[in-house]
């Protein structure tokens, strides 16, 4: 069988993988204002059921086939159906209302009514959400979902959102971070394998702290610079979920992938407080309930997309390590004592950290 090059493979399969597994979770080719189901249900009379008659602007900064966008579209459909069309949703996405930072600010100002965006984007002004950037705090995405959406911990973290003109609704999935390396480095099976490794990380001190402590050389770069960095040797590794690597086409120079499960990434569903306060209690209850359903949808989508992404990468020659020595990473970081390095930070709450960590490490 003729073996195609990695770059040729990307042209054939990688572009299609930007929408990887998307048929299973649905998709949309344009912004939408109503769903067929809700248009039909509207004849039942939403106001008769006690819902506020209104139109809400929902937004995801992600591209058309991204999980956040699929999730916000799903959320709009769920709201319209549940309210019998009393609440209509003008769903926008893909940069039409700005990038993450711009859109979050617009939500605080009231230009956007409901947003689903990466939780890290909120930490620029809401420090308490930084707790979710602690390494090895969650053992899996499934655990994060259970902790944040099935207990009151999510509400505890975002209890002061109202001070920033926002209302917290639910926490969705944005993937579990692992580590992947270029072909010349080799597989990561234990913590000592990353000593000296030049790994690209997001531009965040907490990521830099983690990898420096492990003995690696973190290189803080924007995602748009990653592919070039891996190609020219500025970086030898990245810390991303499988679906992120394929969807963002950052795996071309990757030879090895290791599931170290070191950090979970979330997406936050939030509402503008003024718009929220205009809704009656029945409508608010529906929006909260459906936000949890939409959040679950995001976890399901990413789980499916990760499977498809792995297949794509394996077909391109990437070798996977399913059972690295995760304990060696925790031991080298001295988890959970490691977390106390942030004890002087205003956002740090030892009781909350202990509660989350102990949930999955009983």
N, C-alpha and C positions, 0 to 999 in steps of 0.2 A: 504494500500500500504506500502510495506516495505521501510523504509527510510535509504538510504546508508549514511555512514559517509562522511565528507567533503574530507578526504584524499582518500577514495575509489572513491569518485566522481571525484577527480582530475585525478586518473588513467584512469577512463573511458572516461571522457569528457574533462578534462583540457588539456591533451596532444594534443587532436584533436583541441582544441581551440587555440593552439599556431599558428594554421593556420586559425584562425577564420575569417569566411566570405571571405576567400581568393579566393574562386571560382569566386565570383562576380567581383573581381579586377584583376584576373589573377594570374599567378605564374610561376615559372620556377624551374626545378630540377637541373640545371647546368648552368655554365657560358656559355655565348653565344657570337658569333661573328657577325652573321647576322640574319635577320628575313626573313621568306619566302617572305613576301611582297616586301622587299627591294631587295632581290635576283632577283625577277622577274622584278622589276622596273629598275634594273641596266642595263638591255638590252636597256633601253631608252637612256642611255648615260648621266651620271650626268655631265660630263665636258662640254657637249654641252649646258647645261642649265646654265653654268657659275659658277659651284661650284668647290671648291678646291678638288682634288682627294687626299684622305688621309685616314688613319686609326687612330681612336682615342681610347684611353683607358678610359673607364668610370668605376667608382667604388662607391660602397656603403659598408661601414663597417658592415652593418646589416646582420642578418642571412637570409637564403633563403626566409622565409615567412614574413619577416619584411616589413613594408610599404616603408621605404627608398629603399630597394632592388627591390621591385616591381616597384617602381617609376623609378629607374635608368634603369631598363630593358625596361620599357615603353618609356623612353626618347630615348634610343638607337634605338628602333623600329621607333619612330617618325622621328628621324634624317635621318635614312637610307631611309625611304620611301619618305621623302620630298626632299632629294637630289638625288633620283633615283639611289642610291647605290654609288654615288661618294664619300660620306663619309661613311666609314664602322666603326662600333662600336664594340670594344672588351670589352664586359661588364663583370666585375669581381665583386665579393661580398663575404661576409661572412668571413672576416678575411684573405683572400688570399693575400691581399696587406697591411695588418696591421689593427690595431684598429683605432678609430676615430682620436686620436692625431697623430699617425704615418702616417695615410693616408693623413691627411690635410697637414702635413709637406712634404710628398712625392708629393702632388699636387703643393705646392709652389716651389719645386725643379724641377718639370717637369717629374717625373717618372709616375705620373698619370695626364691625360689631363683634365678630368672632374670628379667632385666629388659631391655627394649628402650626406651630413652628418649633424648631429645635430648642430644647430647654436651655442650652448654653447661651442662646441669644438673649435670654432674660437676665442672666447673671451679671450683665454690665451695670444694672441698676438694682437687681434683687439678689443680694449676696446669699441669702439663705438657701437658694437652689444649688449653690456650689457643693453642698453635701453630697450630691449625686455624682460628683466628679472624683470622689475618693476611690482609689484603686481597690479592687477585690471587695467592695462593699456589698455587691450583689453577686451571687454565684451563677446566675443565669438571667436571661430576659424573662423567663416564666416566673422566676421569683420576684423580679422587679415589678411585674404586673400585679402579682398577688399582694405584695407589700403596699404598693402605692394606690391600687384601685379597689382592694377588698378590705382594707383597714382604713383608719383615719390618718395614716402617716402622710399621705399626699396632702391632705387638708392642713396638717400641722406645718409642713414645709412651706406651704403657700398661704398661711394664715394671715399674713400682712400684705397680701396682694392688693387689697383695697386701698392701701396708702399710696399706691401707684396707679390708681384708677382702673384696676383690673379685677376680674373675678375668676378664680381658678375653677375649672370644671373636671378635668381628668388628665391623666398622664399616659401618653401613647409611646410606641416603640420607635426607636431610630437605629437599633442594632447593637450588638455586643462587640466590643473591640477585642481584636486578637493581634497577632503579629505575623507579618509575611516578609520574606527576605528575597534579595536578588539571587540569581543562580550561583554566583561566585561565593556567597557567604555560607550557604548550607542551611539545614533544618535547625529550628529552635526546639530543643527537647527539654531543656532545663534552664534555670536562671543564669548560670555561668556562660551559657551560649550567647548571651547578648552583650558580654563585656566588650567594650570598644565599638559596638555596632552603631553606625550613624543612622538613627531612626527618625523619620519625619514625624512630628507631632503637631497638633493644633497649637495656635499661638496662645497658650495658656500656661501660667506658672505651675499649676498643679500637675500637668502632664510632664513638664520639664523636670519637676522635682522627682516624680516617680521614676523616670528612666535614668536620671542621673544617679539616683540611689542604687539602682540595679547595676550600675557600672557601664551603661550605654552612653552614647553621645547624642542626646536629643537635638534635632534640627527643627526649630519652629518655623513652619512655612504655611502659607495659604494653600488650600487644596488645589487651586489652579496651577500652582508651581510644582506639584508633586511629581507628575509624569516626567518633566524635564529633569528634576533633581535625581530621580532614580536612573534616568538614562545617562546622565553625565557624571554620576558618582557622588554628587553632593549628599545624597541619601542612599542607604543600602537596604532600607526597610520602611515599612509603614505599619500603622496600628489601626486597621479598619475591619469592618464586617465584610464577609464575602460578597454580599449583594452590593455594598458600597463600591468595592473595587471594580466590579464588572459594570455597574451602572455608570460610574464615573470614568471608566476606561483607564484605571491607574495600575493595572496588573501586567502590562506588556513585558516589563523586565523582571517580573516576579517568578521565582522558581520554586519557592517553598512557602507553605502556609501552616501555622500552628495555632490550634484552638486553646489559647491560654485564658480566655474569659476574664480579662483583667479589668475591664471597665464597661459599664452599660451606658448607652446614650438614650436619652428620652426626648419626646416631643410633647409640648404642653398645649392643652386646649384651654383657651382663656377668652373671656368676654370683656368688652368695654363696660365699666361699672355704670355709667349713666344710661347706656342702652339697656343694660340688664335691669336696672331699677325701674324702667318703664314697663317691664313685663309683669303680668300678674303672677301669683304664686303657682297656679296650675301650669302656666307656660314655662316658668323657671324650672319646675320639677321635671317637665318633659325634656328640657334642654340638658339638664344634669344627667338624667337617665340615659338619654341617647348619646351624650358625650362619652359615657362609660362604654356603651356598645361600639361606638366608633373607635375608641381607643383599643378595644379588643380586636377589632377589625385590623388595626395597624399591626398588632402583634402577629395575627394570623398571616397577614400578607408578607411580612418580613421573614417569617419562618419558611413560607413557601419559596420566596425569592432567594433565600440563602441556599436552599437545596438546588435550585436551578443554576444559581451562580457557581456553586461548587462544580457541578457537572460541566459547565462551560470552561472553567479554569482547568479542570482535570483533562478535558479534551485538548486543551492548549498546552499540556505538559506540566502543569503545576502539581507538586507532590504535597500531600496533606499529612499532618501529624494530629491524630485525633485524641491522643492521650499523653500530652506533655506532662511533666512533673510540675503541676501548678503549685503544689506545696513548697517547692523550692523557691518560687518567686515570692510567696507570702513570707517565707522564713527570712529571705534576704532583705525584704522590706521591713520585717518585724511587724507584720500585721497581727493584731489591730493597734498595737502601741504606736505604730507609724502615724496614725491619725492625729495624735496629740500635738504634732508639730504645728497644727493649725489652731491649737487651743486658744491662742491670743486673738484670733480673728473674730470679728463681731458676729459672723454667721455661724460659728462653730457651736454646736450644742451636744455636749458629751452624752447626755441621756438619749437624744435622738439617734446619734451615731451608734450607740450601743444597741438600741432597740432594732435598728435596721440590720446591723451586722449579725446580731445574735439570732435573728429570724431564720437565716439560712445556714448558720454555723453553730447549731445547737449541739 
